[in-house]
Amino acid sequence: MSPQLLTPEEKLADAKKLLSLPRIVVICGSTRFMTEMTEADLRETKAGRIVVKPGCDMKSPHELWSHPAEAEALKARLDDLHRAKIWLADEVLGVGDYIGVSTQAEIAYARSLAKPVRITHPEVDPDACPPAATSATSRQPAA
């Protein structure tokens, strides 16, 4: 019988166990919530987790993305980098009371990889089931 080959994901999980690494949490969310991300980083770090998060706030002016063409190329590279952070992480923490298209895509990607996802404001989770609405007919007395 030939030995079972491990997937890259299984090799990474085994390496993390062998190295006794703490859980790795990636923070996702709109960069409009950078202050909240920093607070979440502090809390997760205090809880003993390794934290990775967006490193550039492209909504704030900076010489590195002051030219539109360079900014567009950088944004694409940063999106790829953030997906790599999600792949590396053990879980995802969505931060903020708004989840836009980019963050929805990041959460969907994490869930496609079977990563646990926590959301600081569960009511904005794109995959949360809305509470069952009470229909008008169910409130009417029987005839």
ZILIN-V141881 format. One line per field, one symbol per residue. ss: DSSP state (h for helix, s for strand, l for the rest). psi: psi as a letter, one per 20 degrees, with the letter a starting at -180 (. if undefined). A space follows every 10 residues. Layout:
ss = ???
psi = ???
This chain:
ss = lllllllhhh hhhhhhhhll lllsssssll hhhhhhhhhh hhhhhhllls ssllllllll llhhhllhhh hhhhhhhhhh hhhhhhhhll ssssllllll hhhhhhhhhh hhlllssssl lhhhllllll llllllhhhl lll
psi = pqqppqrhgh ggggggghil qrqppppqrq iikhghhggh ggggghikqp pqrpipniip pqhhkhpggh ggggggghgg ghhhggghqh rpopprkpoa gghghggggg hhjkpqpqph nhijphjqpq qpqpqhhiip qq.
